[in-house]
Amino acid sequence: MTYQAVAFDMDGTLLNGDRIILPETVNILKQIQTKGIKVILVTGRHHSVVYPYYYQLELTTPAICCNGSYLYDFQQQQAFAANPMSEMQAKSLLQLVNQFGIHTLIYTDTFMTYEVLDDHLQGLFRWIDSLPEALRPEIRHVNSFIDTIEQANAIYKFATSSHDIPALKAFSQAVEACGDFECEWSWVNRADIALKGNSKGNGLKAWSQAEGIPLNKIVAFGDSYNDITMLKNAGLGIAMGNADKDVQKYADRVIGDNNRPSIAETLTELFL
């Protein structure tokens, strides 16, 4: 099979534990792009937090953001193939967040927003502070999520988290019982909430249609539960060695973990 594109989840896959892309991986990704291979970033992240890596890799492809809730064209600085929540849906989801006492970020068309700083955000801010100033995304502190919802042009995702795992599981079950939302776990204590039908797999379908590249010509790498739809839809699904066994079983291949040059070795085998 001759593959034409490679899709990457970011955290836990393309990025190592320090949120960097290994030098070997950067090198090979730039090499395969000279051969005409498209490189796609497929992530739960907001586009503003994707951009530093997009810039580093010198990409030209749209990114698939917020678990497939929208695609973002950095060249045109606009979203497309987007499926945001309505204002009413976002407000009903916020009620559940408050009812269960779950921490959340709300991802809008322009910013990631938060009311309360937590340990995960503190780590994210340390990474942001390490970037050149021109590449630093803005994560906006707000006094009221209600105001955020009412003022935004689009609400794409609630990034929820809690160290009280039973509470987070109960919250996610209540969310899914509403029937309007997808709840996808991106880490053991983090669950991403987006509109039903939004997934990395569907985002990859939208990308393949926009680019004119069939899904069976795409290789996809992932490590978490929100990557399963992408691993299943791609022509070749590759799970990282650090992925849970329940994720690995959906992949065609399993390679080494994200802290080793496993991706670079696999891309060399496939494309060079």
Buried (B, 14 or more C-beta within 10 A) or exposed (E): EEBBBBBBBBBBBBBBEEBBBBEBBBEBBBBBBEEEBBBBBBBBBBBBBBBBBBBBBEBEBBBBBBBBBBBBBBEEEBBEBBBBBEBEBBBBBBEBBEEBEBBBBBBBBBBBBBBEEBEBBEEBEEBBEEEEEEBBBEBEEBEEBEEBBEEBEBBBBBBBBBEEEEEBBBBBEEBBEBEBBBBBBBBEBBBBBBBBEBBBBBBBBBBBEBBEBEBEBBBBBBBBBBBBBBBBBBBBBBBBBBBEEEBBEBBBEBBBBBBBBBBBBBBBEBBE
